[in-house]
Amino acid sequence: MDEKLNKKINFLTGYAIVSTVAFAFILFSSFNVKDKNLNVDELTLKRLNLIGEDGSLRVVISNETRQHPGRIDGKDLPKRERPAGIIFFNNEGDECGGIVFGLNKKEDVVHSGISFTMDNYRNDQVVQILNNETYKNDNAEIVRGLMFNEFPIGSSLTSAITKFDELNKITDPEKKKEKEKELESTEGSRRRLFIGRNTNNDNGLFLYDSAGMLKMKIYVDKEGKPKIEVINKEGEGKNILIDSN
């Protein structure tokens, strides 16, 4: 009986080993097959990463919890809250734009928005299509339109982040604010053009100079009156359109 039992045990042990090795071979082989196509009718997931042949990211589609923090100059930005959407990455794996959307409710305030952006090389967004809505009680603050911004040539987001982090070491609030304003003027973005509806419910074309100062407005105001305004260096506007009505 002992000899027969030992034979059975040896057989089962050998069978288990062979089966395990065969299963492992099939499993790992399936992961190593290149150019394998997968056809499905429906896919449900929380995040999808599209990568290049070198393994670096090209597109991330994610919910708000798992969204990528962004990547510039080959380094991921610190983890931060970002809306759900699609983030694009260039051939170097750095973020270059995206489409994000979300809805926030806090007490009696509702904020809803969607944004399609294109980024400056090694920097932040310079082209944006935006719908931004904020509702409180019976009041609405809405911005809808196309925006063009620009950064100083040669500036980079990583450099600006490093310099702003250094300013956090300043303990004097007034001095810190002054230095932040100076840094914003040298490395921050400048608005150059906006086409759409602003928070005043003026709909039209708004033009800015190289410093980001508003210089001209061609629009129809919330009362339905057409206007063409030029803005002086003090920020004062003068309507140069003679309203025939």
SULRAZI-V287947 format. One record per backbone hydrogen bond with DSSP energy under -0.5 kcal/mol. NH is the residue of the N-H (numbers start at 1). CO is the residue of the C=O. If there is no record, write none. Layout:
BEGIN
NH/CO
NH/CO
END
This chain:
BEGIN
5/1
6/2
7/3
8/4
9/5
10/6
11/7
12/8
13/9
14/10
15/11
16/12
17/13
18/14
19/15
20/16
21/17
22/18
23/19
24/20
25/21
26/22
27/23
28/24
29/25
30/26
31/27
32/28
33/29
37/35
40/38
48/61
50/48
50/59
51/49
52/56
55/52
58/50
59/50
60/87
61/48
62/60
62/85
63/46
67/63
72/75
75/72
77/70
82/64
84/101
85/62
86/99
87/60
88/97
89/58
90/94
93/90
95/71
96/88
97/88
98/117
99/86
100/115
101/84
102/113
104/111
106/109
109/106
110/135
111/104
112/133
113/102
114/131
115/100
116/129
117/98
117/115
118/127
119/96
120/124
123/120
126/118
127/118
128/147
129/116
130/128
130/145
131/114
132/143
133/112
134/141
135/110
136/139
137/108
139/136
141/134
143/132
144/197
145/130
146/195
147/128
148/193
149/126
150/190
155/152
157/122
160/156
161/157
162/158
163/159
164/160
165/161
166/162
167/163
168/164
168/165
169/166
170/167
173/171
176/172
177/173
178/174
179/175
180/176
181/177
182/178
183/179
184/180
185/181
186/182
187/183
188/184
190/150
192/148
193/148
194/206
195/146
196/204
197/144
198/202
201/198
203/220
204/196
204/202
205/218
206/194
207/216
208/192
209/213
212/209
215/207
216/207
217/229
218/205
219/227
220/203
221/225
224/221
227/219
229/217
230/238
231/215
232/236
235/232
238/230
240/228
240/238
241/228
242/240
243/241
244/242
END
